[in-house]
Amino acid sequence: MSQLRFREIQRFRQPWVWCLLLVTNFWLIGIFGYGLVQQLIKGEQWGSNPMSDMGLVVTTVLMVVFSLGMLWLFLTMSLQVEVRSDALYVHFKYWKRQTIQYGDIASVEACQYRPILQYGGWGIRRRRNGWAFNVSGNKGVRLTFHEGKHLMIGSQRYTELAAAIEAERAR
C-alpha cells in the first residue's frame, strides 16, 4: 500500500466566480419566470414568436435544472493532488484523473505563473506542449517530463507540493 506524503484539495471558492454564476442563474430563471407569468397567468403571448405553453414550461424547467446543476457542479468540483510513495495523483473531480510516475518527471519547479495569459484561465487547460490543472490563484508546480511536455498544477501550498514531489523523486 502506498503511503500518503502530501495532499491538497482545492475548490472553486472565489467570490467573482460565485457572483458570475449567481447573477447568470438568477437572470436566466428570472427571464423564463417572467415569460411563464406573462403567458400562462396573464394570458399574453411572450415574445414576437412565442412558444406553446407546454414548450415554455418544459424550457423553463430545463433552464432551472441546468442552472441548479451548474451551481451544484461548481460547489462540489475540486482539484485533488496527492503525493504518494508510488506515484503523483492529480484528480479534477468529474473530469480528469492522472497518475504520474516519478521516473517520468525531468524537473519540478514551484513557481508563479499567469493563468489567463499562459493557459487561458482556470480549470483543465491544454496547450501545445502540455496541460494545466488549476482552480484559483497564480502559483503552482510546473512539472517537465522527459519528452518535453509540461504539466502545471495550481496549488495554494506550491512550495510544499514541489518539495514533496522532489523528495519522492529522490527515493
N, C-alpha and C positions, 0 to 999 in steps of 0.2 A: 504494500500500500504506500502510495506516495505521501510525503509529508508536506503540509502547507507551510510556506515560508513568508508569504505576503498575500494580502487580499484587500482589494478596494472595490467598493460598489458605488457607482455614481448614478445619479438620476437627473432628469430634466427638471430643475427647480429654479431656473432663472425667472425673475419677475416679468421680464419682457416677453418671454415665451408664453407664459400663462395669460398675460394681458392680451396678446395677439390671439391666442386660442379662444379665450372667453369672449372677447369682442366679436370675433368672427362667428362663433357659435350663437351668441345672443342675436346678432344681426340676422343670420340665416333663419333661426327659429322665429324671430320677430316678423320678418318679411312673410314667411309662409303662414304664420299665425294670423297676421293681418289679412292675408288672402282668404284664409278659411272663414274668418269673421265676415269679411266683405261678401263672399259668395254664398256661404251656407246660412248665415244668420240674417244678414241684411237683404239677401236675395239679389244683389247686384253682381254682374259679371266682373271678375277681377282680371284686368289686363285687356289688351287690344285683341288678343287671340286666345280667349280663355280655355282652360281645360274643362273636362267634365267634372262634376262634383266628386265622383269616385276617384278620378285621376289626381285631383288636387289633394284629396285625403291621403291617398297612397303616397304621393310625392312628399307631402308634409311629414308623414310617418317615417319615410325613408331618410329624409333630411335630419329629423330628430335623432333617429338611430345612428346615423353617420356622425352627427355632431357629438353625441354622447360617447360613441365608440372612439373618436379621436381623443376626447378628454381622458377616457379610461386608458387608452394606449400610452399617452404621454405621462399619465400618472404612474403607470406600472412598468414602463420600459426602463431598462437600466443597462449600464455597461459594467460588467464584472470582469476584473482582472485577477488572476491567481498565479502566483509563482509557486510552483510545487517542485518537489525534488526530481520528478520525472520529466516535466515539461512546463512551458508557459501556456496558460489557458486564457483566451480572450473571448468573451461571450457578450454580444449585443443582443439582449433578450428579445425574442421573437424573430430575429433576422439572421444573424450570422454568428457562428461559433468557429473558433480557430484554435488549433493546438500547434504550438511551435516548439520544435525540438531545439535545445540549446546549441547543439552542434551545427545547426543551420544558420546561426547568428554570427555575422562577422564583426559587428560593432554595436555598442549600446551607448546612447547619448541622452542625458537628461537635458532638456532644452526648452527655450521659449520659442514659440512659432506664431504665425499669423493665420489663424484658421480660415478666414474668409479669402484672403489673397492666395494662400498656398494650397488650400484644399476645397475652397468653395463653400465653407461653412462648417456646421457641426453635424454629427451623425456618422453614418458609414459613407466614406468618400473614397472613390477610386480615381487614381491619377495614372498617368502613363507609366510611371516607374514604381507604383506601389499603392498602398491603402492608408487610410486614416480612420481610426475609430475614436471619436471624441464626443463628449456630452456638453462640456462647458469649459470656459477659460481658454488660456493660451499657453499652457505649459503641458509638457508631456515627455514621453520617452520615444526617441526615434531609433528603431532597430534597422540595421542594414544587414541584408542577407548576402551570402557568398556570391550569389548570381547577380547582385547589384540592385535588387528590388529593395524597397523600403516599407516599413510599417510605422506609422505614428500612432502611439497610444496616448490619448489625452489622460491626464492624471492631476488630481489635486495634491498628491503626495509623490510627485515625479522623481525627486531625488531618492526617496526610499525605494520606489519601484526599480529604478535603474540599479541601485546598489544590490537589491535582492536578485535581480537577473544576473548581474555580474558575478555575484557570489555563487550562484548555481552553475554558471558557465565555467567557473574556475574549478569546480569539483571534479 
